[in-house]
Amino acid sequence: MIEVSAPGKIYLYGEHAVVYGYPAIACAIDKRTTIKAKELKNNEIILEPKDLGFRSLKIKQNQNKEIELPNKEIKKLDYIKKSIKKIFTEYNTKTGLKLEIKSDLPVGGGLGSSATVVIATLYATKEILGLNTPKEKIAKMGYEVEKEVQGEASPCDTFTTTMGGLTKVRKDKELKNKKPPQIPLVIGSTGKKSPTKKLVQEVKELKGENPGIIKNLFKTIEEITKRGEKAIDKGDLEKIAELMNINQGILDALGINNQKLSKLIYYTRKNGALGSKITGAGGGGCMVALGEKKEKIAEAIKLANGEPIKTNLTNEGVKIN
Ligand code: PMV
């Protein structure tokens, strides 16, 4: 039996634009998804999701390494199923597996929970198989799985959860990570699921109808991300926050904001946050507020009917516990 875990993440700048090749800055947080994995001598795959919202499942593999799932479960389990299949296909191998999955992260909540499940599944499976897969390759395989499941995706979530720390990602061009900065943040969850696939699709449609306008918005996000990186390097909290607020305005223009998120954003800004914005896909999920007065910000989140998630940034990516 081995146990691995992978961290969730927040976006400081650049979600959505990152899908189209613009840069984003994200950071791993100390809320993790944990998988206990055990090799099974028969070819069965047993999934025991503790709190991912579905029941235990026994899955059969056929000769072609196809993992067969009962129909109604397919959607929820697609990330896990495709991750196991990916690593089996990549290394032309297979094994029986029992995976027990639990998570500190809200499911579908804009903190990259799907990426944590994908990366922890890949990592646990490669450990069981005794493979020497470098982390960069795990991140790449994870990105391919997310793309397969979601249609469109950026490598940001999977790279950040694999490597940990503060990451800067520009699709196919730049993937780097470094130690996280000291930035006081509080996350606010709306408690409402945000289906990344649907929101990415909505932004794609908006872009299709207004190509010039959306391109300019993405270019502005790129400029925000560049200046944000400099502000982070200098430790200039006010500038980091100001740029988060500008980024939020553009996320609103992209149509991914809603009343619940807006309430959290404005309540926190009025109660100690220097800056606050949606993190991730939007449409529900979470926002993130920057400010030293963490207690006051957490109270504001509660007042706005949200759930505060106190968290710290972490340098620890996917790891064996
Ligand atoms: O909501 P999350 O944590 O899945 O983040 C989605 C971020 C997007 O930029 C909207 C999509 C992506 O794959 O980068």
Boltz pocket constraint, residues with backbone or C-beta under 6 A from the ligand:
constraints:
  - pocket:
      binder: B
      contacts: [[A, 9], [A, 14], [A, 15], [A, 16], [A, 17], [A, 18], [A, 19], [A, 109], [A, 110], [A, 111], [A, 112], [A, 113], [A, 152], [A, 153], [A, 154], [A, 155], [A, 156], [A, 157], [A, 194], [A, 196], [A, 200], [A, 279], [A, 280], [A, 281], [A, 282], [A, 285]]
      max_distance: 6.0
